[in-house]
Amino acid sequence: MTRDRRTPQPAAARELAALRSRLAEAEETLRAVRNGEVDAVVVAGTRGPRVFTLAGAEHAYRVLIESMNEGALALEPNKMILYANRRFAGMVKCPLEQVIGGSLRRFLSAEDRATLRPLMKSADKSGTKIQVVLIATDGTRMPVQISIRPMARTGLSHRTMGVVVTDLTEARRNEELLRALTKRVVQVQENERGRVAFELHDNITQLVCAVLFRSQTLANNLSRRDGTSKTEAIALHEMLGKISEEVERISNNLGPNVLGHLGLVTALSEVVKQFADRTGVLVKLAFVKLTARLPADAELALYRILQEALRNVEKHASARHVTVRLSQRAESALLAIRDDGKGFEPDSQAPAGKRRRGLGLLSMRERASYVGAAFKIKSARRAGTEIEILVPLAPRAAAAGQEEGRPPPAVSGRSRL
């Protein structure tokens, strides 16, 4: 019987398997060297093993990444950390050897993990950014910005994500300081407006009224035979009356005394009436009675925001109808202003070079933040604009609304001005 020469001998088969194993090991080593995963190679020689360090083209980049002030990560799609620099390990206060091989999820809240998940999947070549809170191993929290961008494939079957983590602690602190300064400037501005309004009301208005009465007396003392003189006296009296009304209007706008005396609904209605009289735009009011008055600074914020919103409508919207609503939602008061004007493209949807930086919108947003209110604006071209300000009620006011167990009564408030 003859043996099939194509079948290797047992010894030859073992040798062939060993060669294949060594070849696979060599290929894996080459792949690791090419990808920068190897810092040194140990080679056996006649004089014993020798160590060769690999100071290749990627060495400078590694030095740069390790010396940068931002955290740097390489992530698998499942957020496992393939690489992290020492700066990131310092951010999360965890030894570097425990960071690498772990998951980024352990350093994020459940809410931030849910937000980050779709961004990791949809990140394109241009990358994406998100602001989250990094939770260190000792429980401390750090606001950071995470920049995500896919890395070039280097023979791996899956896509690796490059992540840069920037500490925003100092930036947030500066923002808070700037916000506090801006709030103080607004407070000083309101105080100065109140002082000027007081001067106008108590001094200028009284003088104008005195002259108005004297002009009326002069017009009454002139007879019809005086002809032109009497006509001029009557015209002078009418002009002085208009001046008195204008001074009173300016005084009220500078320091809205009506807020303190008659309340928020009356003050807002007066603002709307002045706007309608001035522009001819039809305005629909829908006000409800709140369970209790808001704090004075919250009422003033709503008053100023409505003024600014209607001013924007007058300057930019070309609207024919405006609706102003004041309602109560659980433990908050909601002021909504909607117009049917030409609208605009919000910053979140506009190209970077065409974003609006209007001081009016910024002023309204800042005033809302000063009193802990949520500010929301919705707009689209040729679809009008809607602004909503949600102000928390005082605890006692919210409790009173809950005790009644029914919605607050509506003020006969749907009117056309």
C-alpha positions as CSV (number, residue, x, y, z in Angstrom):
1,M,0.0,0.0,0.0
2,T,1.4,3.4,-1.0
3,R,1.1,6.6,1.3
4,D,-0.5,9.7,-0.1
5,R,2.4,12.1,-0.4
6,R,0.1,15.1,-0.1
7,T,-0.6,14.3,3.6
8,P,2.2,15.8,5.8
9,Q,3.9,13.7,8.4
10,P,2.9,14.4,12.0
11,A,6.2,16.2,12.7
12,A,5.9,18.2,9.5
13,A,2.3,19.2,10.5
14,R,3.5,20.4,13.9
15,E,6.2,22.4,12.3
16,L,3.8,24.0,9.8
17,A,1.4,25.0,12.6
18,A,4.3,26.5,14.5
19,L,5.4,28.6,11.5
20,R,1.8,29.8,11.0
21,S,1.6,30.8,14.6
22,R,4.9,32.7,14.4
23,L,3.8,34.4,11.2
24,A,0.5,35.6,12.8
25,E,2.5,36.9,15.8
26,A,4.9,38.7,13.5
27,E,2.0,40.3,11.6
28,E,0.3,41.4,14.8
29,T,3.6,42.9,16.0
30,L,4.0,44.8,12.7
31,R,0.4,46.1,12.9
32,A,1.0,47.3,16.5
33,V,4.2,49.0,15.5
34,R,2.6,50.7,12.6
35,N,-0.3,51.9,14.8
36,G,1.9,53.3,17.5
37,E,0.8,50.8,20.0
38,V,4.4,49.7,20.8
39,D,7.0,51.9,22.5
40,A,9.8,49.4,22.5
41,V,10.8,46.0,21.1
42,V,12.8,43.3,22.9
43,V,15.0,41.3,20.4
44,A,16.9,38.1,21.5
45,G,20.6,38.1,20.4
46,T,23.8,36.3,21.0
47,R,24.6,38.6,23.8
48,G,21.2,38.3,25.4
49,P,17.9,40.3,24.8
50,R,18.3,43.8,23.6
51,V,15.7,46.6,23.9
52,F,15.0,48.9,20.9
53,T,12.9,52.0,21.6
54,L,10.7,53.2,18.7
55,A,11.1,56.9,18.2
56,G,9.2,57.1,15.0
57,A,7.1,59.7,13.2
58,E,4.3,59.5,15.8
59,H,6.6,60.2,18.8
60,A,6.3,64.0,18.5
61,Y,2.5,63.7,18.4
62,R,2.5,61.6,21.5
63,V,4.6,64.1,23.4
64,L,2.2,66.9,22.2
65,I,-0.9,65.0,23.4
66,E,0.6,64.2,26.7
67,S,1.7,67.8,27.3
68,M,-1.6,69.5,26.2
69,N,-3.9,71.1,28.8
70,E,-7.0,69.2,27.5
71,G,-7.9,65.6,28.1
72,A,-7.4,63.4,25.0
73,L,-9.1,60.0,24.4
74,A,-9.4,57.4,21.8
75,L,-12.8,55.6,22.1
76,E,-14.3,52.5,20.6
77,P,-18.0,52.9,19.4
78,N,-19.1,51.3,22.7
79,K,-17.2,54.1,24.5
80,M,-14.4,51.9,25.8
81,I,-11.3,54.0,26.3
82,L,-8.4,52.7,24.1
83,Y,-6.1,55.5,25.0
84,A,-6.2,58.4,27.5
85,N,-3.6,61.0,28.3
86,R,-2.6,61.9,31.8
87,R,-4.5,65.2,31.8
88,F,-7.8,63.3,31.4
89,A,-6.8,60.9,34.2
90,G,-6.2,64.0,36.4
91,M,-9.6,65.4,35.4
92,V,-11.4,62.3,36.6
93,K,-9.0,61.7,39.5
94,C,-8.3,58.1,38.6
95,P,-5.0,56.3,37.9
96,L,-4.3,56.2,34.2
97,E,-4.0,52.4,34.2
98,Q,-7.6,52.2,35.5
99,V,-8.9,54.7,33.0
100,I,-7.5,52.9,29.9
101,G,-9.7,49.9,29.1
102,G,-12.6,51.3,31.1
103,S,-15.7,53.0,29.8
104,L,-16.3,56.7,29.4
105,R,-19.8,56.2,30.7
106,R,-18.6,55.7,34.3
107,F,-17.6,59.4,34.3
108,L,-20.9,60.8,33.0
109,S,-24.4,61.1,34.4
110,A,-27.3,59.1,33.0
111,E,-28.7,62.2,31.3
112,D,-25.3,63.1,29.6
113,R,-24.8,59.5,28.5
114,A,-28.2,59.5,26.8
115,T,-27.3,62.8,25.1
116,L,-23.8,61.6,24.0
117,R,-25.0,58.3,22.6
118,P,-26.6,59.6,19.3
119,L,-23.8,62.1,18.8
120,M,-21.2,59.3,18.9
121,K,-23.1,57.5,16.2
122,S,-23.8,60.5,13.9
123,A,-20.4,62.3,14.2
124,D,-19.1,63.1,10.7
125,K,-15.7,64.2,9.5
126,S,-16.3,67.8,10.7
127,G,-16.9,66.5,14.2
128,T,-19.4,67.6,16.9
129,K,-19.3,69.3,20.3
130,I,-21.3,68.9,23.5
131,Q,-21.1,70.3,27.0
132,V,-21.5,67.8,29.8
133,V,-20.5,67.4,33.4
134,L,-17.6,65.1,34.1
135,I,-18.0,63.2,37.4
136,A,-14.6,62.3,39.0
137,T,-14.1,59.2,41.1
138,D,-14.3,61.2,44.3
139,G,-17.7,62.6,43.3
140,T,-16.6,66.1,42.3
141,R,-18.1,67.5,39.2
142,M,-16.4,69.4,36.4
143,P,-18.2,71.2,33.5
144,V,-16.4,70.2,30.3
145,Q,-16.8,70.5,26.5
146,I,-16.4,67.2,24.6
147,S,-15.2,67.5,21.0
148,I,-15.8,64.3,19.0
149,R,-14.3,63.4,15.6
150,P,-13.9,60.1,13.8
151,M,-10.2,59.0,13.5
152,A,-8.8,57.6,10.3
153,R,-9.1,53.8,10.0
154,T,-5.8,52.1,10.5
155,G,-6.6,48.6,9.6
156,L,-9.2,48.2,12.3
157,S,-12.6,46.8,11.4
158,H,-14.4,49.4,13.5
159,R,-14.3,53.1,13.6
160,T,-12.4,54.8,16.5
161,M,-13.4,58.2,17.8
162,G,-11.0,60.9,18.8
163,V,-12.2,62.9,21.8
164,V,-10.8,66.2,23.3
165,V,-12.1,67.1,26.7
166,T,-11.8,70.8,27.7
167,D,-12.3,72.1,31.3
168,L,-14.9,74.8,31.4
169,T,-14.7,75.6,35.1
170,E,-12.8,78.9,34.6
171,A,-15.0,79.9,31.7
172,R,-18.2,79.2,33.7
173,R,-16.8,81.2,36.6
174,N,-16.1,84.1,34.3
175,E,-19.6,83.8,32.8
176,E,-21.1,84.0,36.3
177,L,-19.0,87.0,37.2
178,L,-20.0,88.7,34.0
179,R,-23.6,87.9,34.5
180,A,-23.5,89.2,38.1
181,L,-21.9,92.4,36.8
182,T,-24.5,92.8,34.1
183,K,-27.3,92.3,36.6
184,R,-25.8,94.9,38.8
185,V,-25.6,97.3,35.8
186,V,-29.3,96.7,35.1
187,Q,-30.2,97.3,38.7
188,V,-28.2,100.6,38.7
189,Q,-29.9,101.5,35.4
190,E,-33.4,100.8,36.9
191,N,-32.5,102.9,39.9
192,E,-31.4,105.8,37.7
193,R,-34.5,105.5,35.6
194,G,-36.6,105.7,38.7
195,R,-34.8,108.8,39.9
196,V,-35.3,110.5,36.5
197,A,-38.9,109.4,36.4
198,F,-39.4,110.9,39.9
199,E,-37.8,114.2,38.8
200,L,-40.0,114.4,35.7
201,H,-43.1,113.6,37.6
202,D,-42.6,115.8,40.6
203,N,-40.8,118.7,38.9
204,I,-41.1,119.0,35.2
205,T,-44.7,117.7,35.1
206,Q,-45.8,120.2,37.7
207,L,-44.2,123.1,35.9
208,V,-45.8,122.0,32.6
209,C,-49.2,121.7,34.3
210,A,-48.8,125.2,35.8
211,V,-48.0,126.7,32.4
212,L,-50.9,124.7,30.9
213,F,-53.3,126.3,33.4
214,R,-51.9,129.8,32.8
215,S,-52.3,129.3,29.1
216,Q,-55.9,128.3,29.6
217,T,-56.5,131.4,31.7
218,L,-54.9,133.5,29.0
219,A,-57.1,131.9,26.3
220,N,-60.2,132.5,28.4
221,N,-59.4,136.1,29.1
222,L,-59.1,136.9,25.4
223,S,-62.3,137.8,23.6
224,R,-63.3,136.9,20.1
225,R,-62.4,140.5,19.1
226,D,-58.7,139.6,19.8
227,G,-58.9,137.3,16.8
228,T,-55.4,136.0,16.0
229,S,-54.2,136.3,19.6
230,K,-57.0,134.1,21.0
231,T,-56.4,131.5,18.3
232,E,-52.7,131.4,19.1
233,A,-53.4,131.1,22.8
234,I,-55.8,128.2,22.2
235,A,-53.1,126.5,20.0
236,L,-50.5,127.1,22.7
237,H,-52.7,125.5,25.3
238,E,-53.2,122.4,23.1
239,M,-49.5,122.1,22.5
240,L,-48.8,122.3,26.2
241,G,-51.4,119.6,26.8
242,K,-49.6,117.3,24.4
243,I,-46.3,118.1,26.0
244,S,-47.7,117.2,29.4
245,E,-49.0,113.9,28.1
246,E,-45.7,113.1,26.5
247,V,-43.7,113.9,29.7
248,E,-46.1,111.7,31.7
249,R,-45.6,108.9,29.2
250,I,-41.9,109.1,29.4
251,S,-42.0,109.2,33.1
252,N,-44.2,106.1,33.3
253,N,-41.9,104.2,30.9
254,L,-38.8,105.1,32.9
255,G,-40.3,104.1,36.2
256,P,-43.5,102.1,35.9
257,N,-45.3,103.3,39.1
258,V,-48.4,101.6,37.8
259,L,-46.7,98.2,38.6
260,G,-46.6,99.0,42.3
261,H,-50.0,100.7,42.5
262,L,-52.3,98.7,40.1
263,G,-50.4,95.4,39.5
264,L,-48.9,93.5,36.7
265,V,-52.0,93.0,34.5
266,T,-52.8,96.7,34.4
267,A,-49.2,97.6,33.7
268,L,-48.9,95.1,30.9
269,S,-52.3,96.3,29.4
270,E,-51.0,99.8,29.4
271,V,-47.9,98.8,27.5
272,V,-50.0,97.0,25.0
273,K,-52.4,100.0,24.6
274,Q,-49.6,102.4,24.0
275,F,-48.1,100.1,21.4
276,A,-51.5,99.7,19.6
277,D,-52.2,103.4,19.6
278,R,-48.7,104.2,18.3
279,T,-48.6,101.5,15.5
280,G,-52.2,100.7,14.6
281,V,-51.4,97.0,15.0
282,L,-54.4,94.9,16.3
283,V,-53.5,93.3,19.7
284,K,-55.4,90.6,21.4
285,L,-55.1,90.3,25.2
286,A,-55.7,87.0,27.1
287,F,-54.9,87.6,30.8
288,V,-55.8,85.5,33.8
289,K,-55.6,86.5,37.4
290,L,-52.6,85.0,39.2
291,T,-53.1,83.4,42.6
292,A,-50.7,85.9,44.1
293,R,-48.5,88.7,43.0
294,L,-45.1,87.9,41.7
295,P,-42.0,89.4,43.4
296,A,-41.3,93.0,42.4
297,D,-38.2,92.2,40.4
298,A,-40.1,89.4,38.4
299,E,-42.9,91.8,37.6
300,L,-40.5,94.4,36.4
301,A,-38.6,91.8,34.3
302,L,-41.9,90.8,32.5
303,Y,-42.8,94.5,32.0
304,R,-39.5,95.3,30.4
305,I,-39.5,92.1,28.3
306,L,-42.9,92.9,26.9
307,Q,-41.8,96.5,26.1
308,E,-38.7,95.1,24.3
309,A,-40.7,92.4,22.5
310,L,-43.3,94.9,21.2
311,R,-40.5,97.3,20.2
312,N,-38.9,94.5,18.1
313,V,-42.3,93.8,16.5
314,E,-42.6,97.5,15.6
315,K,-39.1,97.7,14.1
316,H,-38.6,94.4,12.4
317,A,-41.7,92.1,12.2
318,S,-44.1,94.1,9.9
319,A,-46.9,92.2,11.7
320,R,-50.6,92.9,11.5
321,H,-51.7,91.0,14.6
322,V,-50.1,90.4,18.0
323,T,-51.4,88.2,20.8
324,V,-50.3,88.7,24.4
325,R,-51.2,86.1,27.0
326,L,-50.6,85.9,30.7
327,S,-51.5,82.6,32.3
328,Q,-50.6,80.3,35.2
329,R,-49.1,76.9,34.8
330,A,-48.9,75.0,38.1
331,E,-46.2,76.8,40.1
332,S,-45.2,79.3,37.4
333,A,-46.6,82.3,35.5
334,L,-46.3,82.3,31.7
335,L,-46.1,85.4,29.6
336,A,-46.4,84.7,25.8
337,I,-46.1,87.2,23.0
338,R,-46.9,86.1,19.5
339,D,-47.0,88.0,16.2
340,D,-47.8,87.1,12.6
341,G,-44.9,89.0,11.1
342,K,-42.1,87.9,8.8
343,G,-40.1,86.1,11.5
344,F,-36.5,85.2,11.3
345,E,-34.2,82.1,11.4
346,P,-33.1,81.2,14.9
347,D,-29.4,81.2,15.7
348,S,-29.4,77.4,16.2
349,Q,-30.4,76.9,12.6
350,A,-28.7,79.8,10.9
351,P,-25.2,79.5,9.3
352,A,-22.4,80.7,11.6
353,G,-21.8,83.8,9.5
354,K,-25.5,84.9,9.5
355,R,-26.4,84.5,13.1
356,R,-28.3,87.4,14.8
357,R,-26.7,89.1,17.7
358,G,-29.5,91.6,18.4
359,L,-29.2,93.4,21.7
360,G,-33.0,93.2,22.1
361,L,-33.1,89.4,22.3
362,L,-30.0,89.3,24.5
363,S,-31.5,91.9,26.9
364,M,-34.8,89.9,27.2
365,R,-32.9,86.6,27.8
366,E,-30.7,88.2,30.4
367,R,-33.6,89.8,32.2
368,A,-35.4,86.5,32.4
369,S,-32.3,84.7,33.8
370,Y,-32.0,87.3,36.5
371,V,-35.3,86.3,38.1
372,G,-34.8,82.5,37.5
373,A,-37.3,82.5,34.5
374,A,-37.1,80.2,31.5
375,F,-36.9,82.1,28.2
376,K,-37.9,80.5,24.9
377,I,-38.2,81.9,21.4
378,K,-39.7,80.2,18.4
379,S,-39.5,81.8,14.9
380,A,-39.3,80.9,11.3
381,R,-39.2,83.1,8.1
382,R,-42.7,84.2,7.1
383,A,-44.2,82.3,10.1
384,G,-44.0,84.9,12.8
385,T,-42.3,84.8,16.2
386,E,-43.4,83.6,19.6
387,I,-41.7,84.4,22.9
388,E,-42.5,82.6,26.1
389,I,-41.2,83.6,29.6
390,L,-42.0,81.1,32.4
391,V,-41.5,82.7,35.9
392,P,-41.6,80.6,39.1
393,L,-44.2,81.8,41.5
394,A,-43.3,82.4,45.1
395,P,-43.8,79.3,47.3
396,R,-46.8,80.8,49.1
397,A,-48.4,81.7,45.8
398,A,-47.9,78.2,44.4
399,A,-49.3,76.7,47.5
400,A,-52.4,78.9,47.4
401,G,-53.1,77.7,43.8
402,Q,-52.8,74.1,44.9
403,E,-55.2,74.6,47.8
404,E,-57.9,76.0,45.6
405,G,-57.8,72.8,43.4
406,R,-59.1,74.7,40.4
407,P,-57.7,77.0,37.7
408,P,-57.6,80.7,38.6
409,P,-60.5,82.8,37.3
410,A,-60.0,84.5,34.0
411,V,-60.0,88.3,33.7
412,S,-62.2,89.5,30.9
413,G,-59.2,89.7,28.9
414,R,-59.7,89.0,25.3
415,S,-60.0,92.5,23.8
416,R,-58.9,94.3,20.6
417,L,-57.1,97.5,21.1
